[in-house]
C-alpha cells in the first residue's frame, strides 16, 4: 500500500470550504494496487482536492487541477517531475473554476490535452459569471477541453484504467472516475464525506444529484473509497449509512 500524500499551501488564513461543511483532514492509506494516487489541497478560498493518479509505468493523469497560484503550480510540477511521472491527460469532473484553474498550466507544461464531458464544456467559457457568483475578482475564459468523455468510457493510465460514470446534478455534465480493480472512485463535487454537492448554481438539480448518487455511486461496492473534490476521504458504505442527504 502507498501512503496518501497531502500537500497544501500555508497562508495566514484558514482554508474556507464554501461548498461543504468543514471536516478535519486526516491522512489515510490507499488500497490501490495497480494505480496509486497522491492528493494535493489547493486554493485557500475553496480548499479543492487535486489528484495525481499513476502506476508503475510512470504514466499519470491529473484529476481536477485546482492550482490557484504559481506557487501551487510549482508544488504540483515538482511532485510530478521528481517522481519522473509522465502526464498523459488532464481529467475534469466538471467545469467549476476551482476545479479547472490549473488546466492551462498543466496542459502547457506537459503538452497534454484536457478532457471532460460535452455538457461541461460551456462552464469553461463563463468564468467571469462564476467569479461573480462567489464574490471574487476574475476575468477571462479557460481553454475548452479538447477531449470529450462519455458515460462508460475507459481512460487508460499505464496498465490501469478509470471508468467514466455520469453523475450529473451538482452541475450539468458532472462525471466521476471509478478505479474498479483498486476499489476507489473520484467523485468531484457529487458526493462528499457526509454531504453532497451544492445545487444552487447554474445547472444544479437536487433531485437529479440524489438520483445520480443512489443509482450510480451507491451501486458500487460498500468498501469503495470515495475521493471527493473537497474534504476528507470516505467510503460508499459509510455514506450509505451516515450521509444525511442521501441514504442507501
BELCORDA-V849223 format. One record per run of one state. SS is the DSSP state (2 for helix, 1 for strand, 0 for the rest). FROM is the first residue (numbers start at 1). TO is the last residue. If there is no record, write none. Layout:
BEGIN
SS;FROM;TO
SS;FROM;TO
END
This chain:
BEGIN
0;1;2
1;3;3
0;4;5
1;6;8
0;9;28
1;29;29
0;30;35
1;36;42
0;43;47
1;48;54
0;55;58
1;59;63
0;64;69
2;70;82
0;83;85
1;86;91
0;92;96
2;97;100
0;101;102
2;103;110
0;111;113
1;114;117
2;118;125
0;126;126
2;127;133
0;134;146
1;147;149
0;150;153
1;154;157
0;158;159
1;160;166
0;167;174
1;175;179
0;180;183
1;184;188
0;189;190
1;191;192
0;193;194
1;195;196
0;197;205
2;206;217
0;218;224
1;225;228
0;229;229
1;230;230
0;231;233
1;234;235
2;236;242
0;243;248
END
